[in-house]
């Protein structure tokens, strides 16, 4: 074991966990004030549900001994992390438990990302149910496809087969363009179809209630994303350095690309656009950060920032209510970053592969396309089925009255902002609006 590698991956795991509260701020600021707590709770709920499932069966399913041609690992091989706690259990140069912790954070934020597509209208309990089943049937197997590389002996012979995308297709996805972003984006599209449109959409554009929260969330996401990408080197080495720099410059370029599109199309470069461009760039460089040079990272960032700025309007054309643009940013950005590897990959980067623009032909390009489409189709179909099952069995959407009045009150008996003398109670019965107004008036007359 190497103490430097161990320290870096532990730090990276903490950075990636911070991304989910950051996402809660980002999403929370984008919804209306009457929905902000429910939106944030969907991210916090993902941490709770996925964290437990990961330790029980998730790690085994993703990184256990392969049981089906690269499709999944043995779900109960490391149940409760059995066999991974001793000093002799290592992953490369770090303790196995450190790798378990790092990968757990990827599973958590992938599920949390989906929630933005169904903001303002999803019941909290059914969301947790969907999150649990989706993790078991979609994320954990796909993580095996993408992140579980073949184990080999000293002579290079495969002794522990891994996932099919990583080892048979040989598609490059360094930190989760397919497993995280395409996966979550496809699921978000499916759930947007299952739950239907919000009351008043698209006539009412439902603008963000707090752009400062959005910017705070984007900043936390960017900060944590250095652990997401550079931490995926699983070592404190040169690959971590390259991916760190590429993550920086691609994100900067994507923000510029988004803002240029806004300026040309709408006449203004907006704060929401800048924050969204940041996330689009982070999404795009995630799969590509080990396979391109900084110049390639800039190109991927600019292209993806512009594409995502254009793609967020597709929901109005096709009529699906993707509340917070999970499809436009994560699905489109994930597809862009994954496929553009086939064009901009350079053997000068750590992955050592040349794309079309560097003399490699289409060999890597077709692999990237197949890997991206495979995850998209698998996630979309299963998410659609699971979403309808939850809808039919327990009900997925709040009733119209609760949606109009405020989902925070209906689902959590709370409001994000209290204006007045703090009449509301916690843990007991809630006074009516009329009672509150009466109390305020009585207080005024006494004074």
N, C-alpha and C positions, 0 to 999 in steps of 0.2 A: 504493500500500500504506500501511496505517496501522500504526505500530509498537505502539500500545496494543492494538489488536485482535489483532495477531500474538502479542504476549506473552500475552494472556489465553487465546487458543486453544491455544498451546503448553502453558501451565500446565494448562489443562483436559484436554488429551490425557494429560499425566502423571498427573493425578488419576484419570482413567478407567482407565488401566492399573493403578493401585494397587488398583482395585476387584477385579481378578481374584485377586491374592494375598489380598485381604480375603475374597473368596468362598471361597478355599481354607481359610482359618481357620474361617469360618462353617460350611461343610460339614464340614470335618475334625473340628470339635468335636462335631458332631451324630451322627457315626457311632460305632461301637464302637472301642475302642483298637486292635484287630487290623486295622482297615481304614483308619485315618486317613491313612497315607502314600499309599495308592492313591487315596484321595479327593482329596488335595491334588495328586497327580501328574496327575490328570485335568484339573484347572484349569491347571497349568503346561504340560501337553501341548497344551492348546488355544492357549495363547499362541504356542508354537513353530510349530504347524501352520498356524494361521490367519494369523499374522504373515507367513509366507513367501507363502502363497497370495494374500493381499491385495495385495502388491506385484506379484506376477506377473500375475494376472488379475482379482482381486477388485475393485479400484478401477474398472477398466475396465467390468466387468460391471454394477457399481452406478451409476457416474456417467459412463460413456462415451456416445457418440452412440447414441440409441435406435434399435433395429433391429426392433421388433415391437410397435407399438401400445401402448407404455408398459410392455412386459413385461421387457425387459432391454437393457443397453447392449452395445456391441461388446466382446467379452471380451478381445481382443488389441490394442485401440486404444492403450492406454498400457502395454503389456507391459513389466514392469520399470520402470515410471514413465517410459518414454521420452516425451520431449516436455514433461515437467512440471518439469524441473530448472532451467530458465533463469529469469533475473530477470523476464522478460516474462510468465511463466506465473503467473497470479493467480486466486484464487477470491474474488470480492468485493473485500475490502480486505486480504486476507492472501495469502501465497504458496500456490500450489497444494499444495506438499509439506506445508505445515502442516495443510491440510484433509485431505489423505491420511492423515497421522498420526493426526489426531483421529478420523476415521471408522474407522480400523483397530482402535482400541480397542473400539468398539461391536461389531464383528464378533467379536472375541476373546471378550468376556464373554458374548455371546449363546450361543456354543457351550459355554462353560464352565458356564453355568446348567443346561444339559440334564443334565449328569452327575449332579446330585443325585437324579434320579429312578431311577438304576440303581446307587446306592451299594451296596457290600458284595458285588457279584457279577459285575462286568464285567471282562473281560480288557483289559489296557492297550493292547496292539497293535491289536486290533480296534476299540477305542474311538477311537484316533487315525485309523484308516481311515474309520470312520463320520464323524468330525469333519471330515475333509478333503472327503469326497464331499458331505456335508450342506451345508457351506459353499458349495461350487460350485453345487449344484443348488437349494438352498433359500434360504440367507441372502443371498447376493449378488443374486439376482433380486428378492427381497422388498425389500431395501434400495433397489433401483432404483424399485420401485413407490412407496415411502413417502418417501424422502429426496431423490430427484432431481427438483428443480423445473424447470419450463420456463425455458430461456434466452430472453430477449426483447431486441429492439433498442430504440433510444431512443424509438420510436413505439409501443412495446407489442406489436409483432408477434412471434409465437413463431418463433424461428430455430433453437432447439435443444430439441426436445420431451423431456420427462422421463417419470417414472413415472405410471401410470394412477391410483393411489389419491390421490396428491398433486395431480394436475393435472386429471383428468377427474371423478373421484368427489368431489374437494374435501373429503375427510375430513381432520380435524386430528389429527396425531400429531407433536407438537413434537420429542420426543427418543426415541421408540421403544416406545411401548406395544404397537403391533402388530408392528413389525419385530423387536423384541428380546424382549419378554416373552410375548406371545401366541404368537409363533413358537417360542420355546424351550419354553414350557409345553406346547404341542401336541406337539412332538417328544418331550418327556419322557414324556408319556402314551403315545405310540406305543411308545417303547422299554421302558417298564414292562410293556407287554403282550407285547412280543417276548421279553424276558428272563424273564418270569414272576416268581413270588414268591421271596423269600429263604427259605432253610431255617429253619423255625420260625415264620415270619410267617403270620398275625397273632397267634397265641397268645403269642409272645414279642414284647413291644412294642419291644425293642431301643432302650433309652434312650440319650441322648447321653452320651459318655464324659467330655466336658470342657465344661461350661457357660462357664467363663472364656474358652475359645477361641471359643465362639459369640459372646459379647459383644464380644470383640476384633474378630472378623470383621464383626459388625454395625456397629461404630463406624467401621471402615475403609471399609465400603461407604457409610455415610452421608456421611463426609468426601469420598470420591471422587465421590459422586453430585452434589455441587454443580458439579463439572466436567462431569458427564454432562448435566445439565439446563441450567444457566446457560451452559455452554460452547456449547450448541447454538444460542445466539443468533449465534454466529460473529462476535461483536463485543463490545467492552467498552462496553455501552450500557444504556439503560433496560430493554430486554427482558431482558437478563441479570439486572438487579436484581430485576425482578418474578418471574422464574422462580426465582431464588435464594430469595426470601422464601416463595414458594408451596411450594417443596421443603421448607423448614424446617417450616412450620406444618402441612402435610398429613401429614408424617411423625409429628410430635408427636401429632396428632389420631388417626392410625391406631393408634399404640401404645396410646393411651387406649381406643379402641374395642375393640381386641383384649383388653385386660386386663379391661374391663368384662364382656365375654362370658365370659371364663374365670372371673371371680369369681362371676357369676350361675350359670353352668352347673356348675362344678367346685368352687366354694368357695374357690379360691385364685387369686391373680394370680401367675404364674410368671415366672422370669427368661427361660426359653425363649420364653414368650409375648411378653414385652416385646421381645426381639430379633426375633422373627418379625413382630410388629406394625410395627417399624421398617421392615423390608424390604417388607412389604405396602404401607405408605404411600409408600415411595419408588417402588415399581412403579406404583401408581395415579396419582401426580401426574406421572409421566414424560410421558405424552402430553398432559396437560391444563395443564401449568404456564404456558403462554403465553396460554391462552384463558379463564382464570378469575381472579376476584379472590381475595385471601386468604381471604375468607369462603367462597367457593366451594371453595377448596382445603381448608379445614377440613372442610367437608361431605363432600367426596370422600374425605378421609382417614378420618373416622369411619365412614362407610358401608363403605368397603373393608376397614378393619381388622376390623370386625365380620363382614363376609361371609367374609373369608379365615379367621378363627378358626373359623367354622362349617364352611367348605368342606374344611378339612384332614381332617375325619372321613369325607368321602365315600368315600375309598379303602377304608375298612372295610365300607362298605355295598355298594359295587360290586365289591370284590374285586381291585383292581389295586394292586400294591405300589409306590407312588410313595415311595421310601425317605425323602426329605427334603422332601416336600411342594412339589415344583416345580409340580405341577398346582394345588394348593390356594392357593399364594401367587402364582406368576407367571402362570399361565393365568387364574385367577379374578381376581386383582388387575389384570392387564392388560386383561381384558374390562371390568371395572368402571370403571377409569379412563378407558378409551377411550369407552365408551358414555355415561358420566355427563357427558362434555363436551356431549352433546346436550341435557342438562338444565341444567347450571350455567354454560355459557359466557356471558361478558358482553362486550359491545362496549367496555367500559371497559378491558379487558385488551388486551395488544398484538395478539392475533390479530384483534380487531375483529369478533367474531361473537357474536350473541345466541342462546342456547339456549332451550329450552321455557319455563323459569322466568323468563326475562328478555324474553319477548315475541317470541321468534323462531320460535315454532311448532315443528313436527317436522322442518323442513327439514334442520337439521344432525344431528338425532338419527338419521334413517334412513341418512344418509351414514356416520355412525360405526358403526352396526350392520353395514352391508354391508362396510365396510373390515375390521372386526374378524373377521367370519365368513369372509371370503375368505382372510385369512392363516391362520386356524385350520384350515380345511379343507385348504388347499394344504400347509401344513406337516405336518399329521397324516398325510395320505395318503402323501406322499413319504417321510416319516420311517418310517412303517410298512413301506413297500416296501424302503427302504434297510436298515432294521434286520434284516428277514428275509433279505435278500441277504447281509449280513455274517454272520448266524447260520448260514446254509446253507453258505456258501463257506469261511469260515475259523474259524467258531465264535466266539460273542460272550461266552459265560458261562464262568466258571471251573468246574471240576468240584466236586462236592459236598464231597469231602474237603478241598480247598483252601479252600473257602468256610467250612467249619466250623473248620478249624485257624487260618485267618487269611490273607486275601488279600494282605496286605503281604508276608509271607514267600514266598508262592507266586509273586507277580508281580514283586517287586522285591528279594527276598532281604534284606530289612531289616525292622526293627521300630521303631516310633516311640519306645518307651520301653524302656530297658535297666535291669533291676533286678538288681543283683549286681555281679560283678567284671569285666564287659565281656568275656566269653568269646568272643562272636561275632567273626567276621572280616569284612572287606570286600574283595571282589574275588577271594576264594579260596573253597575249599570250606567249607561250614558244618558245625560240629560238631553232633552230635545232642543232643537234650535230655538223654539219658542220660549222654553224655560230659560235658556241662556240669555235671550234678549230681555226677558222680564227681569232677571237678576241684574243685568247691566243698568236697566232703567231705574230700578229701585235704588241701586247704589248712587246713581246720579242725583235722584231726588233727595236722598239723605244728606249728601254733601251740599 
